[in-house]
Amino acid sequence: MNEFKGRVAVVTGGASGIGRAMAERFAEEGMRIVIADVEEEALKRAEAEMKADGAEVLAVRCDVSKAHDVKQLAEITVRKFDGVHILCNNAGVGITGATWEIPLEDWEWVLGVNLWGVIYGIHYFVPHMLKHGGPCHIVNTASMAGLTSGGSMAPYHVSKHGVVTLSEGLFHEFRQRGSHVGVSVLCPGWVDTKINESDRNRPTGKVADDKMDAVAKMFRDMVGTALKEGLRPKDVAQMVFDAVKNDQFYILPHAHWKNMIETRMQDIIGQREPSIVLPPVN
Ligand SMILES: NC(=O)c1ccc[n+]([C@@H]2O[C@H](COP(=O)([O-])OP(=O)(O)OC[C@H]3O[C@@H](n4cnc5c(N)ncnc54)[C@H](O)[C@@H]3O)[C@@H](O)[C@H]2O)c1
């Protein structure tokens, strides 16, 4: 995409972290912005602050794990702005724990937000993009966790691997049809956001410390420390903007993590046991 001014960008999970930063970056280009989020107070705050900075922004309360909410988000966007040009399927949550101990409700929650949220976004927004026929772009937020595997975060890894392959498939489908819709998949390592406090939006409430085994707890604390050393959301948002502009598919903000992907691929090709490669702190 080359022209941004006056065009419309929708960002899910737009009230915080990477989503908020992407919304602000697109607003800097003069785009009209829809931020969608399940956390109402943070959403209202983000809307007010972005408006104060001169952005044209509409905030829509939306739980991306609910088909009905995402359908409504698409309808509200098109009614208000007459179309959509950039869709960032970005809302995401994480939970730590041993695979067999994580409550099934939490599996459903994480897969519902991280994977079904992206599926619903594609299902309800792409027809509008195809209809207006102008240049469009979809950015799906996956993670390095979608390109690698590790313990204590199975629902997150499963959902993010799903988002990567979903995005790759979508890319092929648009190319095969000579379509004007570009696709990118964002796969960051640590970024300094509130992702480690995802349970603030957990349907069954915050996770009690005594409900976690020692390994999962240690892992969660380690992630919390690493996130604080991570990239700034606004730097990731700049990379996303550049990728949309240059029609770049894979966005890997943490170039020095690439050996983790390579090691996994070598293990697969060599039919070896999966190696343990710990991510760097930043
Ligand atoms: N922070 C990192 O290190 C990192 C790394 C890789 C990928 N990611 C991914 O980046 C994306 C953004 O997360 P972040 O790091 O900015 O965290 P964040 O917690 O700061 O922002 C996530 C946003 O998603 C919203 N959200 C949660 N559940 C929702 C739902 N059901 N419907 C709509 N919105 C919902 C939250 O309210 C929040 O505003 C996520 O998909 C996450 O998995 C983050």
The ligand as an ORCA input file, in Angstrom:
! r2SCAN-3c Opt
* xyz 0 1
  N       4.535     -8.429     24.128
  C       5.221     -9.378     23.546
  O       6.368     -9.680     23.925
  C       4.619    -10.126     22.386
  C       5.451    -10.985     21.652
  C       4.917    -11.674     20.580
  C       3.594    -11.501     20.233
  N       2.803    -10.675     20.967
  C       1.406    -10.533     20.563
  O       1.119     -9.165     20.384
  C      -0.307     -8.978     20.456
  C      -0.598     -7.757     21.305
  O      -0.256     -8.019     22.648
  P       0.574     -6.993     23.546
  O       1.904     -7.594     23.763
  O       0.471     -5.640     23.009
  O      -0.204     -7.155     24.938
  P      -1.233     -6.191     25.700
  O      -1.813     -7.026     26.781
  O      -0.547     -4.927     26.077
  O      -2.337     -5.886     24.588
  C      -3.274     -6.877     24.194
  C      -4.626     -6.213     23.987
  O      -5.574     -7.217     23.587
  C      -6.777     -6.961     24.294
  N      -7.605     -8.170     24.357
  C      -7.459     -9.242     25.189
  N      -8.454    -10.103     24.988
  C      -9.251     -9.579     24.024
  C     -10.447    -10.018     23.406
  N     -11.054    -11.163     23.769
  N     -10.994     -9.230     22.453
  C     -10.420     -8.049     22.115
  N      -9.304     -7.580     22.684
  C      -8.726     -8.347     23.640
  C      -6.319     -6.488     25.660
  O      -7.344     -5.822     26.373
  C      -5.158     -5.578     25.276
  O      -5.610     -4.265     25.029
  C      -0.863    -10.275     21.021
  O      -1.431    -11.045     19.974
  C       0.365    -10.971     21.564
  O       0.212    -12.369     21.601
  C       3.285     -9.978     22.033
*
